[in-house]
Amino acid sequence: MSECEFPTGNASSDEIDSILKTAKTIAVIGLSPKEDRPSHYVSKYMKEHGYRVIPVNPGQTTLLGETCYRSLLDVPEDVDVVDIFREASAVPEIVDQAIAKKAKAVWMQSGIVHNAAAEKARAAGLQVVMNKCVMVEHRRALGGQ
């Protein structure tokens, strides 16, 4: 699979707005402990704006004051959005876990696209956002700072 894939279908601005307005819990796959990494500062921003952020990183025990889990399937509570900060090749397995977890949406951050996994997620009833930053979209949709 090419790492330079373009989304063949993506959530509209209205769909993105709906995801952001209804979601309460975001599992962040690949949340880094390094404060200068997008996964860290984007997650911190979302937490500061009222979302429950659940870190998923097998190399960590806590991040942003939250228990960190080895995989999405280890998270003991319901998840609304699965926010992916991993390389595109990791997306199909994460999507399978999101489907098993009965998440409502899969969000592939800026630079991450996997059309086949996106189609699988949509077929299972999940909303899909690709190649967009959740923080940028939150600021656009909800006027967050």
N, C-alpha and C positions, 0 to 999 in steps of 0.2 A: 504494500500500500504506500502510496506517495505521501510524504510529509507536507506536500504543497497542495493538498486538496482544497477546493473551494466548496462552500456549502451549496448543495443542489436545492435545498429548501431550508428555510429558517423561520423562526418565530417572528411574527410581525411586531411592530411597536406596541400595538394594543395587547397582544398575547404576553409580551414581556411585562407590560404594566400590570396585567392581571396576575402574573406569577409573583411579582414583587409585592403587590398589595395583599395577596392572600397567604403567602408563605410566612411561616413563623420559625421554622427550623431548617437550617442549612448545614449539611454535612460537607466539609471541605476536604476533598481528597488531595493529598499532597501539601497540606499546610506546613510551611517551613518555620522553624524557630528563629530564622534570621530575619530581623526587622526590616531589612532593605529589600526583601523579596516580595514580589507582588502578592503571592499567596498569603503572606503575613499581614501586610498593611491593608489589603482589600478585606480580609477576614476581620481584622480589628475594626475597620470602618463599619462593616455590616453589623458587628456586635454592638458598636456604639450607637447604631441606628435602630436598635430594638430587636434584632434577630437573634435567635439562639444559634450559636455557631458551635458545631461539633467537629473537632479536628480528627482527621484520619491520616495517620502517618505511623507506620510500624516501628520507626526508630525513636519515637518520643513517648513519654508517659503523660505529660500535661503540656498544653499550649494555650496561651491567652486565658489562663486560669481555669481551663476546662480539661476534663479527662480526655486523653487522646486514645483512639482505638486503632488496632492493627489493620482492620478492614471495615468496609461499610457494613458487612454482615455481622460484625461484632457490636455495632451500635445498638444498645438495648431499648431505644425509643423510636417512635415514628419520625420520619424525615420527609420534609416537603420538597426540598431542592437538594440535588447532589451536584455540587460545584466542583468541577474537575480542573486541577492544576497539575496535570501529568502529561507526558508526551502522548501523541495521538495513538501510538501503538498500544497503549494501556487502556484506551477507551472501551473496546468491546467487553473486556472482563468487568469493568466498572459499570457499564450499562447493564450487563447481566445481573450484577449485584443490586443495582437500583431497581430493576424489574422485580427481583425476588423480594426486595425490601418494601415494595409497593410505594416507592417515592412518587411524587406527582410530576416532577420535572428533572431533567438532566441539563446542566448548564456547562458547556465547554468554554473555558475562558479564551481571551484573545489569543489568536494563533493556533487554536486547537479545533480541528475539523475531522470528523469521521462519519462520512455519509451513510455507510452500511450500518454502523451502530446506531446512528440517529434514526434510520428507518425502522430498525428493530425496536427501539424505544417507543417510537410513535405507534407502531403496530400493537404494542402492549399497553397503549393508552397514556403514555407519558408525554408531556410537552417537552420540546427540545429547543435549546438555544445553542448556537455554535459561533465561535470566533467573536465573542463579545464579552466585555468586562462587566461583571455584575455591579461593581461600584460605579462605573461610568453610567450604566443604564439606570441605576438607582437615582443618581444625581439628576439625570435627564427626566426620568418619569415622576419622581416624587419630590424633586427640589431639595434633596439632601445636600449637605455641605461636606 
